[in-house]
Amino acid sequence: MATIYIDEEAGRDESTQLGSEAAPFKTLQFAYIQRPAEAQYLVRSPASDADTDAVDGKVWKPAAKSALKKAVNYYEQQKKKAAREQELTAKRLKEEEERNAVLLKAKEIKLEDDASLPAPIKIKLDEVGDHIKLRSLDDATSQGTRVRVVGRVHRERKQKDVLFVTLRDGYGFMQVVISGKLAKTYEALTLTRETSMEIYGEMRQVPAGARAPLDRELHADFYKIPDHWKAAGGDEAITNRVTADTDRSTLLNLRHLTLRGEGASSVMLVRDAVEYAFNQAFRELRIRKVSPPALVQTQVEGGATLFQLGYYGADAYLTQSSQLYLETCLPSMGDVYCIEKSFRAEKSLTRRHLSEFTHVEAELDFITFEDLLVNIEHMMCRVLEIVMADPTTAAYIKTLNPDFTLPERPFMRMKYSDAIEWLQEHEILNEEGQPHTFGDDIAEAAERRMTDEIKRPIFLTHFPAEIKAFYMQRDKDDPRVTESVDCLMPGVGEIVGGSMRLDDNDALMAAFKREGLDAATYYWYTDQRK
């Protein structure tokens, strides 16, 4: 039996320490774990005034009984914990051995398509029709159509000897039931999400009380998973890389993966439907589609937000807006529109500022300001009618925004000056914390609050010329303001901006001069006024 030394200041709790007077431990608990049940434990701590025999200000004393008791209890707890960990490790190793044995045996199972079964028909996962029959639960003699589907594993769960897979192909989802020999293959036992599968089987009704997409499920009789179709597992699995608590910046870097989620993919599908609806609505009005350039040499929305790049020795910019280019098509094509990308060099993280965005723009010939407002109202309502007429898209929208309702006509008309008065009366302050005054550029927060309280779509019109673009027409009755409009929607804010164009060449030249712009670079635009 030995004497163990503990120095509360100079000691070190490391397994390499000997516990000798020259190499003491730091704490009694650690010392007891390393050297349990020794003859004596001596502790050295800072000396008190009564310690007249102290050496270097410290003395060695036997460990207090209470401290030693705590050390013994802690040791017993750690011993039990270590024993439990050993048991768990042994259990895990045994389970791993058993699983490896099962996997090894599973590799021997080979699947073959049963040639005696009807030839399958290939369908999309959302496909319906008389050519797809479901086996009835009430008729044991009925037969469901044998189909072949291809998709990616969206979800999977094991229940006893049955594997349930939700397959996704971008068009819809389908529940697949894999049982018997098919659920015991190596591929089935190691299945990971996003793995691609080709599955053959019979379409059946869903059992009473169960739920599945389109109230049907595919009972597999054969499937194929080529090696290069298998999705990564472990740390590289999508379920580990994209999780609910993953920070926003990481999710943005993994956008290519987050787009596979139901929320993000629903947004993309709705975007597709909305763009299709715009094309249809414009075509109904005989407004023709054109594709203006993305590389330009002029600004439309202000030089501070231009992305500049070299263009064969000259300066060029990514387009901020295609509206001026659209005007050049009016004389030969009539009313025109485009759905193109626009670019704004605005370094911001708000939802209203994007460096790149899809821009729907139209230019109409020979119209009045009233015609412009009527056209915007018609387009907004018609596009939404088309979108919501499709049950699939409508379901996506209701999931994304359960409170969404179609806007009611007519939209409210409100002049900018009336909006300033409304904001003053309701004590809604500007961004400087002051009451709004004529000439203020009404901020988004104030616009949204006003729109949400009024609870109607609003055409906010006749903005002061000083806060609008140089090409906007002045109002003949009040030259201080322009024939301009922002369409404000409850719960969203501004969704459309528009205006009449200056049609007088002298007025346009004066506007260039006022804004400090070189009219010569806009020759292709000013030629429209000559």
C-alpha positions in Angstrom: 0.0 0.0 0.0 1.3 3.4 -0.9 0.9 7.0 0.1 -0.6 9.1 -2.7 0.0 12.9 -2.9 -2.5 15.5 -4.1 -1.4 19.1 -4.6 -4.4 21.3 -5.3 -2.3 24.0 -6.9 0.7 22.4 -8.6 -0.6 18.9 -9.2 -1.8 17.6 -12.6 -4.8 15.3 -13.3 -3.2 13.2 -15.9 -2.8 9.4 -16.2 1.0 9.8 -16.6 1.3 11.3 -13.1 2.7 8.9 -10.4 0.9 10.4 -7.4 4.3 10.8 -5.7 5.4 13.8 -3.7 7.4 14.9 -6.8 4.6 14.2 -9.3 1.3 14.7 -7.4 -2.3 14.7 -8.7 -4.4 17.8 -8.6 -7.7 16.5 -7.2 -8.6 13.7 -4.8 -11.3 12.3 -7.1 -8.9 11.8 -10.0 -6.3 10.4 -7.6 -8.7 7.8 -6.2 -9.7 6.7 -9.7 -6.1 6.2 -10.7 -5.0 4.7 -7.5 -8.0 3.4 -5.5 -7.9 2.1 -1.9 -4.3 3.1 -1.2 -3.0 3.3 2.4 -3.0 7.1 2.7 -3.9 10.2 0.6 -2.1 13.3 1.5 -3.4 16.7 0.3 -1.3 19.9 0.1 -3.1 23.2 0.0 -2.2 26.9 0.7 -1.0 27.2 4.3 -2.9 29.1 7.0 -1.3 31.2 9.8 -1.5 28.2 12.1 0.6 26.0 9.8 3.9 26.8 11.5 5.6 23.7 10.0 4.7 24.7 6.4 7.4 24.2 3.8 7.3 26.8 1.0 4.0 28.0 2.5 2.2 24.6 2.2 1.7 21.5 4.3 0.8 17.9 3.5 -2.3 16.7 5.5 -4.4 13.5 5.3 -7.5 13.9 3.2 -10.6 14.8 5.1 -13.0 11.9 5.7 -15.9 13.7 3.9 -13.7 14.5 0.9 -12.4 10.9 0.8 -16.0 9.6 1.0 -17.0 11.8 -2.0 -14.0 10.5 -3.9 -15.0 6.8 -3.2 -18.6 7.5 -4.3 -17.4 9.2 -7.4 -15.1 6.2 -8.1 -18.0 3.7 -7.7 -20.2 5.8 -10.0 -17.5 5.9 -12.7 -16.8 2.2 -12.3 -20.5 1.5 -12.9 -20.6 3.9 -15.8 -17.6 2.2 -17.4 -19.2 -1.2 -16.9 -22.4 0.0 -18.6 -20.4 1.4 -21.5 -18.6 -1.9 -21.8 -21.9 -3.7 -21.9 -23.3 -1.3 -24.5 -20.1 -1.6 -26.6 -20.3 -5.3 -26.4 -24.0 -5.2 -27.4 -23.2 -2.8 -30.3 -20.4 -5.1 -31.5 -22.7 -8.1 -31.3 -25.5 -6.3 -33.2 -23.0 -5.1 -35.8 -21.7 -8.6 -36.2 -25.3 -9.9 -36.6 -26.2 -7.1 -39.1 -23.0 -7.8 -41.1 -24.0 -11.5 -41.2 -27.5 -10.5 -42.4 -26.1 -8.2 -45.0 -23.7 -10.8 -46.2 -26.5 -13.3 -46.6 -28.7 -10.5 -48.2 -26.1 -10.1 -51.0 -26.8 -13.6 -52.1 -30.4 -12.7 -52.8 -30.9 -11.9 -56.5 -34.1 -10.5 -57.9 -35.5 -11.4 -61.4 -38.5 -10.0 -63.2 -41.2 -12.7 -63.3 -41.8 -13.3 -67.0 -45.2 -14.9 -66.3 -46.6 -11.5 -65.0 -48.2 -9.0 -67.4 -45.8 -6.6 -69.1 -45.8 -3.4 -67.0 -46.7 0.0 -68.4 -44.5 3.0 -67.5 -46.3 5.8 -65.7 -45.4 9.0 -63.9 -46.1 8.9 -60.1 -49.0 11.4 -60.4 -50.5 9.7 -63.5 -54.2 8.7 -63.3 -56.7 7.5 -65.8 -58.7 4.5 -66.9 -55.6 2.7 -68.0 -54.5 2.4 -64.4 -56.7 0.1 -62.4 -56.5 -0.6 -58.7 -56.9 -4.0 -57.1 -60.0 -3.7 -54.9 -59.9 -4.7 -51.3 -63.5 -5.9 -51.5 -62.9 -8.2 -54.5 -60.2 -10.9 -54.1 -60.4 -11.8 -57.8 -59.7 -8.2 -59.1 -56.4 -7.4 -60.6 -54.6 -4.1 -60.5 -52.6 -2.7 -63.4 -48.9 -3.8 -63.4 -46.8 -0.6 -63.8 -43.2 0.4 -64.0 -42.2 3.6 -62.1 -38.9 5.4 -61.7 -38.1 7.9 -58.9 -36.1 8.8 -55.9 -36.6 7.7 -52.3 -38.3 10.6 -50.5 -39.0 8.7 -47.3 -38.6 5.1 -46.1 -39.7 3.2 -43.0 -39.4 -0.4 -41.9 -42.3 -2.2 -40.2 -41.5 -5.8 -39.3 -40.7 -7.5 -42.6 -42.2 -4.8 -44.8 -40.4 -1.8 -46.2 -42.6 1.3 -47.0 -41.0 3.7 -49.5 -42.4 7.1 -50.6 -41.1 7.6 -54.1 -40.7 11.0 -55.7 -40.2 11.8 -59.4 -40.8 15.6 -59.5 -44.4 15.1 -60.8 -45.8 13.5 -57.7 -45.4 10.9 -54.9 -46.3 7.3 -54.7 -46.3 4.9 -51.7 -44.5 1.6 -52.5 -44.9 -1.5 -50.4 -41.9 -3.9 -50.6 -42.3 -7.2 -48.8 -41.1 -10.8 -48.6 -37.9 -11.6 -50.4 -37.8 -8.1 -51.9 -37.4 -6.5 -48.5 -34.5 -8.8 -47.5 -32.0 -7.9 -50.3 -28.8 -6.0 -49.6 -30.2 -3.0 -51.5 -33.4 -2.9 -49.4 -31.5 -3.3 -46.1 -29.1 -0.4 -46.9 -31.6 1.9 -48.6 -30.9 5.6 -48.2 -33.0 8.6 -49.0 -32.5 10.1 -52.5 -31.5 6.7 -53.9 -33.1 6.2 -57.3 -35.2 3.1 -57.9 -37.0 1.5 -60.9 -39.9 -0.5 -59.5 -42.4 -2.9 -61.0 -45.6 -3.9 -59.3 -49.4 -4.0 -59.0 -51.5 -0.9 -58.2 -53.8 -1.4 -55.3 -56.3 0.4 -53.2 -55.1 1.7 -49.8 -56.4 -0.2 -46.8 -59.2 1.4 -44.8 -57.8 4.0 -42.4 -54.5 4.2 -44.2 -53.3 7.3 -46.1 -51.2 7.5 -49.3 -50.9 9.9 -52.2 -53.9 9.6 -54.5 -55.3 6.9 -52.1 -53.3 4.1 -53.8 -50.1 2.2 -53.4 -47.8 0.1 -55.5 -47.0 -3.4 -54.3 -43.6 -4.2 -55.7 -42.8 -7.5 -57.4 -39.4 -6.4 -58.8 -37.0 -3.5 -58.6 -33.6 -2.4 -59.7 -31.1 -0.1 -58.0 -27.9 0.2 -60.1 -24.8 1.0 -58.0 -24.5 4.5 -59.4 -28.1 5.2 -58.4 -27.4 4.7 -54.7 -27.4 7.9 -52.6 -24.7 8.5 -50.0 -25.1 7.3 -46.5 -23.5 8.2 -43.1 -22.2 11.8 -42.7 -22.8 12.5 -46.5 -26.5 11.4 -46.3 -28.9 14.2 -47.2 -30.7 13.7 -43.8 -27.4 14.6 -42.0 -26.4 17.5 -44.3 -29.8 19.2 -44.5 -31.6 19.2 -41.1 -34.2 21.4 -39.3 -31.5 23.1 -37.2 -29.0 23.7 -40.0 -28.0 27.3 -40.1 -29.3 29.5 -42.9 -26.0 30.2 -44.6 -25.2 26.5 -44.8 -28.7 25.8 -46.3 -28.1 28.5 -49.0 -24.8 26.8 -49.9 -26.7 23.5 -50.1 -29.5 25.0 -52.1 -29.1 22.2 -54.7 -30.1 19.8 -51.9 -32.7 21.9 -50.1 -34.6 22.2 -53.4 -35.5 18.5 -53.0 -37.6 19.3 -49.9 -41.3 19.6 -50.1 -41.4 23.3 -49.2 -38.7 24.5 -51.6 -39.9 22.3 -54.4 -43.5 23.5 -54.0 -42.3 27.1 -54.4 -40.4 26.2 -57.6 -43.5 24.4 -58.9 -45.7 27.4 -58.2 -43.2 29.7 -59.9 -43.4 27.5 -63.0 -47.2 27.7 -62.9 -47.2 31.4 -62.4 -44.9 32.0 -65.4 -47.0 29.7 -67.5 -50.1 31.7 -66.5 -48.4 35.0 -67.4 -47.6 33.7 -70.8 -51.2 32.6 -71.3 -52.7 35.8 -70.0 -50.5 38.0 -72.2 -51.3 35.8 -75.2 -55.0 36.1 -74.6 -54.5 39.9 -74.9 -52.4 39.5 -78.1 -49.3 40.9 -76.3 -46.2 39.4 -77.9 -43.2 38.0 -76.1 -39.7 39.2 -77.0 -36.2 38.6 -75.5 -34.3 41.9 -74.8 -30.5 41.8 -74.2 -29.0 41.0 -70.8 -25.8 42.9 -71.5 -26.4 46.6 -71.9 -24.5 49.9 -71.9 -27.1 52.1 -70.2 -28.8 52.3 -66.8 -32.5 52.3 -66.0 -32.9 52.2 -62.2 -29.8 54.2 -61.1 -26.1 53.8 -61.6 -25.4 52.7 -58.0 -27.0 49.4 -58.5 -25.3 48.4 -61.8 -23.2 45.2 -62.2 -20.3 46.4 -64.4 -18.1 44.2 -66.5 -15.7 44.5 -69.4 -17.1 43.9 -72.9 -14.4 43.6 -75.6 -12.7 46.8 -74.4 -15.9 48.7 -73.5 -17.9 49.0 -70.3 -21.1 46.9 -70.2 -23.7 46.2 -67.5 -26.1 43.5 -66.5 -29.6 44.8 -67.3 -31.6 46.3 -64.4 -34.8 46.4 -66.5 -35.8 45.6 -70.1 -38.5 48.2 -70.3 -36.7 50.7 -72.5 -35.7 48.0 -74.9 -39.3 46.7 -75.1 -40.3 50.2 -76.4 -38.2 49.7 -79.5 -40.4 46.8 -80.5 -43.7 48.6 -80.2 -43.8 50.1 -83.8 -43.2 46.7 -85.5 -44.8 44.2 -83.1 -47.6 46.1 -81.2 -47.8 45.5 -77.5 -45.0 43.4 -76.1 -43.7 41.8 -72.9 -40.8 39.8 -71.6 -40.0 37.4 -68.7 -36.3 37.8 -68.2 -33.7 38.1 -65.5 -32.8 41.5 -64.1 -29.8 42.3 -61.9 -29.4 44.9 -59.1 -26.1 45.4 -57.2 -27.8 46.0 -53.9 -26.0 44.4 -51.0 -28.9 43.6 -48.7 -30.5 40.6 -46.9 -34.1 41.8 -47.1 -36.7 39.8 -49.0 -37.2 42.8 -51.3 -33.6 43.0 -52.5 -32.2 40.4 -54.8 -29.0 40.6 -56.9 -30.8 38.5 -59.6 -34.5 38.0 -60.0 -37.1 37.1 -62.6 -38.7 40.2 -64.0 -42.1 40.3 -65.8 -42.3 43.5 -67.9 -44.7 44.8 -70.6 -45.0 47.9 -72.8 -48.3 48.9 -74.3 -48.7 51.3 -77.2 -51.3 54.0 -77.6 -52.8 53.8 -74.1 -53.9 56.3 -71.4 -52.9 56.1 -67.7 -56.4 54.7 -67.0 -55.8 52.0 -69.6 -52.6 51.1 -67.8 -54.3 50.6 -64.5 -57.1 48.5 -66.0 -54.5 46.3 -67.7 -52.5 45.7 -64.5 -55.7 44.8 -62.6 -56.8 42.4 -65.3 -53.4 40.8 -65.5 -53.0 40.2 -61.8 -56.5 38.7 -61.5 -56.3 36.7 -64.7 -52.9 35.2 -63.8 -54.2 34.1 -60.4 -57.4 32.7 -61.9 -55.3 30.5 -64.2 -53.0 29.4 -61.4 -55.8 28.5 -59.0 -57.8 26.7 -61.7 -55.1 23.9 -61.6 -55.9 21.7 -58.5 -52.3 20.6 -58.1 -50.9 24.2 -58.0 -53.8 25.4 -55.9 -53.0 22.7 -53.3 -49.3 23.8 -53.2 -50.4 27.4 -52.6 -52.8 26.5 -49.9 -50.0 24.5 -48.2 -47.5 27.3 -48.5 -50.1 30.0 -47.6 -53.3 28.7 -46.0 -54.8 32.2 -45.7 -54.4 33.0 -49.4 -57.5 34.3 -51.2 -58.0 35.8 -54.7 -58.0 39.6 -54.7 -61.3 41.3 -55.2 -62.0 43.8 -58.0 -61.9 46.8 -58.4 -58.6 47.6 -56.8 -58.7 50.7 -54.6 -57.3 53.9 -56.2 -55.2 56.2 -53.9 -53.0 59.1 -54.9 -49.6 59.5 -53.3 -50.7 62.8 -51.7 -53.7 61.0 -50.1 -51.4 58.2 -48.9 -49.2 60.8 -47.1 -52.3 62.2 -45.4 -53.5 58.7 -44.4 -50.1 58.0 -42.9 -50.1 61.3 -41.0 -53.6 60.7 -39.7 -52.7 57.2 -38.5 -49.4 58.4 -37.0 -47.2 56.1 -39.0 -43.8 57.6 -39.1 -41.1 57.6 -41.8 -37.7 55.9 -41.5 -36.3 58.9 -39.7 -39.0 58.6 -37.1 -40.8 61.8 -38.4 -44.3 62.3 -39.7 -44.5 61.7 -43.5 -44.4 64.8 -45.7 -44.9 65.3 -49.5 -41.7 64.2 -51.2 -40.9 61.3 -48.9 -40.2 57.9 -50.6 -42.7 55.9 -48.6 -40.8 52.9 -47.1 -41.9 49.3 -47.4 -43.0 49.0 -43.8 -45.3 52.0 -44.0 -46.8 50.8 -47.3 -47.4 47.3 -46.0 -49.0 48.6 -42.8 -51.3 50.8 -44.7 -52.2 48.1 -47.1 -52.8 45.5 -44.4 -55.1 47.9 -42.4 -57.1 48.8 -45.5 -57.3 45.1 -46.4 -57.6 45.7 -50.2 -55.3 45.8 -53.2 -54.3 49.4 -53.8 -53.2 51.3 -56.8 -50.9 54.0 -55.3 -50.5 56.6 -58.0 -49.0 60.0 -58.9 -45.7 59.9 -57.2 -43.5 63.0 -57.1 -41.1 63.3 -60.1 -38.1 63.6 -57.8 -38.4 60.1 -56.4 -39.2 58.4 -59.8 -37.3 57.5 -62.9 -36.4 60.1 -65.5 -38.5 58.6 -68.3 -41.9 59.0 -66.5 -44.6 61.3 -67.8 -45.6 64.3 -65.7 -49.3 64.7 -64.8 -50.8 67.5 -66.9 -53.0 68.7 -64.0 -50.2 68.6 -61.4 -46.6 68.8 -62.9 -45.1 68.0 -59.5 -46.1 64.4 -59.9 -45.8 61.6 -62.5 -48.4 59.3 -64.1 -46.9 56.4 -62.1 -48.4 53.5 -60.1 -47.4 50.9 -57.5 -49.8 48.0 -57.0 -49.8 47.1 -53.3 -51.2 43.8 -52.1 -52.3 43.0 -48.5 -49.8 40.7 -46.8 -47.1 41.3 -49.5 -46.7 45.0 -50.3 -45.6 46.2 -53.8 -46.0 43.6 -56.5 -46.2 45.8 -59.6 -44.7 49.2 -60.6 -45.5 51.1 -63.8 -45.9 54.4 -65.5 -46.6 56.3 -68.6 -43.5 57.3 -70.7 -42.3 60.7 -71.7 -43.3 61.0 -75.3 -41.9 64.5 -76.0 -38.2 64.6 -77.1 -37.5 68.0 -75.6 -38.9 66.9 -72.2 -36.9 63.6 -72.5 -33.6 65.5 -73.2 -34.3 67.8 -70.2 -34.8 64.8 -68.0 -31.4 63.3 -69.2 -29.7 66.6 -68.3 -31.5 66.8 -64.9 -30.3 63.3 -64.0 -26.8 63.9 -65.3 -27.1 61.2 -67.9 -25.4 61.2 -71.3 -28.2 61.2 -73.8 -25.8 60.1 -76.5 -25.6 56.6 -75.0 -29.4 56.3 -75.2 -29.5 57.2 -78.9 -31.4 54.0 -79.7 -34.1 55.1 -77.2 -34.2 58.8 -78.1 -34.6 57.8 -81.8 -38.1 56.6 -80.7 -39.1 60.2 -80.0 -37.8 61.7 -83.3 
